Amino acid sequence: MCCPLPLGLPHPAARWSGGTCCRAGQHEQCRHQRPWLTTRTGALALTAILTVAGLLMVVRTRPAVATRPPGETASRAVSPGGIGSSGAARAAAAAWVRQQVSRSVTVSCDPAMCLALRAGGFPGSSLLPLTPAAADPLGSTVIVATAALRNQLGPRLASVYAPVVIASFGSGTARVDIRAYAPDSAASYRAALTADLAERRTAGRRLAASADVAVTGAARRDLAAGHVDARLLITLAALATRHHLSILAFGDADPGGDARLPVRSAELAIPGGTPDPGTYLRSVLAALRAPRLPLLAARTRVTRAGAAALLQIGFLAPTPLGLLRMRAPA
């Protein structure tokens, strides 16, 4: 049996043979039938159909061309919950985890996200794939909560396993949250985070008041508000016992993270009047890398040179809680 001429795209299982549209598997049967375009009536019908189809295509495409903003690409036209935005959110979350999360901790994720993290260089031994058959993130430190995991764990994700968002990417169903796992309970983790914030405020104000530390207005506000990671506070206080410090700024907060979580990086300048900036910088770097320092920074980076040199110090996520109760800054 021959198929009629379609009004739009051809049927995916159809093909043309001598003017006749034949479905797959019926080629021989249709080829010997008389083509319906051999009569004048058929030709006129074809002309009318093509004319109407052309008008319909013009009507359907004209509004889209008129309303799309100049320069907009197809990728921008994807809805927030579409495949494109979901892929972008997953890629951004995977990049953040690879750059910001310690590789010594265990990260729980759905199999697709775990595969993306491993392909990007995150060690497979630190990944815990969660499936419907094995959905318990016990022993994790970080959970990468995609839509698949949110559906799988339901309300237990926030109420039991991981109450606090460290960073978030995307929106709607495409959203990917990086969450801190609560080893005891969600309630105890939230209480510990609140206590840690209060301790950071006290330690930050003490550091800003030190005669050996100069801080800009923005850095002083961050210290007073408790916005600075305890590891940074301890490290900077230890450095200040041997060197004068000039703190320019603390790093930006992670995107979409809980406001009670601290920033984990600082930028230091060479203090004004330093006679030998190079020697000063080498001495500070040696102190940062010395085993006797309470905590070793994950990243130290020097930009610029001479008296204008800047030193960046950073720690990885997640932020440990309660450090200041165990070791008060000098």
N, C-alpha and C positions, 0 to 999 in steps of 0.2 A: 504494500500500500504506500502511495507517495504522499509526502507531507505537503501542506500548503505553504505558500511563500510567507515567511514571517514578516511582521511589520517593523521589527527592530533588528536586533542581532540575530543571526541564524541560530537554530537549535543546536546545542553543543554536540549532539549525536547525529547531526544531519550533514550531508554534503551534496554538491551539485554534480549532475551527470547529464550532459547534453541538454541543458535547459530544464532538467527535472530535479527537484530536491529529494534526495533519498536518505533515509535513516541508515545508520550503520547496520550491516548484515543484510540489507535489502537491495544492494546495488544492482545485482544481476536482474532481479525481478523488475525494478523500476526502469532500468536502462532500455528495456524492450517495449515499454509502454509508450504511447504516443505523447510527446511533449504537449502540455496544455497551452504553450505559447505559439503553436503553429496556426491558430485561427486568429482572425482579426479581432474577434471579441476578446480573446485572451490578451492580446496586445493592448487593447484599450483598457482592459481591467488592470493590467499591470501598471500602465501609465497613471491611472487614477490613484491606485494604491500608493505608488511612489510619491506622487504629489502630496497626498494627505500626510504620509509619513514624514516628508520633508518639512511640511508646515508644523507638525507636532514637535519635531526636533528643534525648530527655531523658537517656538513658543516656550519649550521647556528650558532651553539653555540661555535665553536672553536675560531673565532676571538674575541668574547667578553671576553673569558677567557684569551686570550693572551694579550689583550690590557688594561685590568683593572689594575690599580696600586695595588701593594701588600697592603693588609690591608684596601682597600677601601670598604665601606659598601654600602648597597643598598640606604640608605638615602642620601649619598653623590652623588649618580649617578642621583638624581632628578634634572631636569633642573631648572634654576633660576625662571622661571615662573610657575613651576609645583605646584601641590597641597602641596607637602612636604614643599617647601620653603615658600609658602604662609602661611601655618599654623605656621611655625617657626617665620616668620615676625610678624604675628598677636600676637603670644604668647609673643614675646619680647616687642612689643609695649604695650601690656596690662600690662606686668610686670612693664615697665617703668612708665606708667601712675599711677599705684597703688602706686609706691614708690616715685615718684617725683612730682606729681601734687597735688595741694591743694584740699582737699575734700569739701571746701566751694565754689568752683567755679562750673560752669556748663560746662559739657563736651558733645559735640555733637559727635555722632558716628552712624554707620549703625547698624541695629538691632542685627546682629551676634556679632559685637565687643562690643556693649553695654551689651549683655548677658554675654560675657566673662569677662568684667570688673566687672559686678555685682557679678558673681560667685566667683571672686577673692577677694571680700570684699569691692569694691568701692561702695559707697552708691547709690542706685537707684534713690534717690531724686535729685542727682547731675548729672544724665545722661539725655540727650535729644536725643532719637532715631530719625534719619532722614530717611524717606521713600519717594518714589516718590509722595505720596499724601501729605506729610508734610516735605518739603525739605528745609525750611528756618531755618538756625541756629541762628536766631535773639535771642540775650540774652546770647549766649554762651561766654565762655572765651577761651576755647580750642576746636579744632576740630581734631578728629582722622580720617585722610583722608586715607581710604583704596581705593582699586581699584573701589569698588562699589560707594563710595562717589565721587571719581574723575569723574567717568562716569556720575553720577547723576547731579553734579553741574557744570561740564565742566570748561571752562575758568574762570567762576565767582569765583571759589574756591580761586584762587590766586589774581585775579584782583579786586575782590569786598570784599569777606568775610575774608580771612586769608592770607595775603601776605607773612608772615614770618614763616619758618619752625623752630620749637624748637628742634626737634629730628627726626631722620628718621631711619627706619629699613628695611632690605631687598632691593631688586632691581627689576627693570622691573615692570611687572604687579603685582608682589607680594609685592611691596614696600608699607610701611605704614608710612605716615608722621604725626607727631604731630605738629599742626599749631596753632599759636596765632591768635585769632579772633580780627578783627579791629572794634571797636564799632562805630567809625565815618565813616572812609573810609580807603581804602588801602593806598592812598597817604598820608593821615595825620598820619597813623601809622608808615609808613616808615620815615617820617620827624621827628616824635617824637623819634624814635629809633636812628636816626643819632644825634639828639640833646642830647639824654641821653648818648650816647657814649662819646661825647665831655665833658659833665659834669662829667662823671665817670673818665675821664683822669685827669681833674683838681683836683677833690677830692682825687683821688688815689695818685697823686704826693704830695699833701699836707699831706696826712696821712703818706706816706713814709718818709717825711722830719721831722716828729715829733720827738722830743728828747725822748719821752716816748715809741717809737716804734722801735724795731729792726726787720729788714727784711732780708731774704736771697736774693741772686741775682735774682733767678727766680721769687720770690714773688714781688720784686721791679719792675721787667720788666712788670709783669701783672698789677700792680697798675698804672704804667706810661702809659701803652697802653689802659687803660680803660676797662680791661677784667674782672673787679670785680663788682659783683652785688651791686647796690646802697644800698640795705638793709644791706649788709655786711659792706660796707664802713661806714655807719651811726652807726652801732652797734660797730664796732671796734674803731671808733673815740670816742664814748661814754665811752667805757671801758678804753681807754687810758687816760681819765681824772682822773681816780682813780687807775689804775694799770699800771705797766710797761708791755708791750706786746712783745712777740717774735713770729713773724709770719714766719712759715716755708714754707708754700705753700698754693696755692689756688687750689680748685678742678678742675678736668679735665672738658673740655667742653662736652656738651651732644652730642652723636653721630649724625653726619649729620646735626647739627643745624647751623643756620645762624651765620657767623663769628662775627657779630656785637652784638650778644647776650652775656651776661656775664656768668661767672661761679658763682655758688651759694653756695660754701662751702669754708671753710678755716681751716687750721690746725695750732694750736698754741702750743708752747712748754713752759715749765717753764723757765723764764729768768735765765741766769747764775748768780750765787751768791745769789739766793733767800734763805734766812735763813731757812724758814719752807715751803717746797713745798706743803705740805698737806693743810696748812692754806691758802696759796695763791690760790690754786686750788678751795677750798671751797668758798673763797671770790669771785672769778671770776664767778663761777657757780651761786652763789646767785645773783650777779649783772645781769647775763644773764636772770635770771628768775624773776627779780623784775618787777612789773607793771610799774615802772617809766621809764624803758628803752623804747626808742622810738619804737622799733620793737622787738617782741619776736621771737627768732629763732625757726624754726620748729623742729630742731634736735640739741641736744648737747650730745656728747659722749666722754668719757674719756677712753683712752687706755694706757697700761703700768701703772707704779706706781712710786711714789717717785719723785726724781728730773728728771727722764726720762719720766714722764707722758706727754701725748699728749692730747690736747683738740680739738675736731672737732666740728665746728659750721656750720649748713646748713640751707638754706631756700628752700622752694618749688617753683616749676614753676606754672604759668608763672611769669616772672620778671615784676613788675610794672614799668612804665616809668614816668619820671618827678619828682621822689621823691626828688632828690637833689635840684631842684628848690624851693621846698617847705620847705626843712630843710637842711641847709648846715652843714657838719660835723664840730665838734669843732676843 
